[in-house]
Amino acid sequence: QVQLVESGGGLVQAGGSLRLSCAASGGTFSNYALGWFRQAPGKEREIGAGINWTGYRTYYGDSVKGRFAVSRNNAKNTVYLQMNSLKPEDTAVYYCAARPASGSNYYTTEVDYDYWGQGTQVTVSS
C-alpha cells in the first residue's frame, strides 16, 4: 500500500509559479505510474499530468499544457509538478495519485489510479 503526501501549495499571484511535491512511502516507488489531478470548487476532478515509471513519458491535460511540467525522482520517492504562468482558473485542490506500472504507460483518468494523497490547495489571485 502506497501512501502519498502532497506539499507546496499556497497562494500566488497570476503569472507566478509554484512547485508541488508528492512524497511516497510504503511501496517501491519506481513500480508506480503517477499522476497529478486537480479539482476546483463545483467542478469535476481533472487530469493535470501523468508520468510513467521511468519519467520519460508524460501526458498533460489541455488546460495546463505548455505551462506545467511533471517530473519524478525515483531515488527520492518523489514526484513534482512545476506550475508556471499560473492563472486564476488554476485555483484548485491538487492531488497526487499512483497505480502499479504496466509497461511504459502513463494514465490519464481517475479510475486508472489506486492510491491518492490528501490534496494541497493552490490559490491564484488575479
Buried (B, 14 or more C-beta within 10 A) or exposed (E): EBEBBBBBBEEBEEEEEBEBBBBBEEBEBEEBBBBBBBBBEEEEBBBBBBBBBEBEBBBBBEBBEEBBBBBBEBEEBBBBBBBBEBBEEBBBBBBBBBBEBEEEBBBBEBEBBEBBBEBBEBBBEE
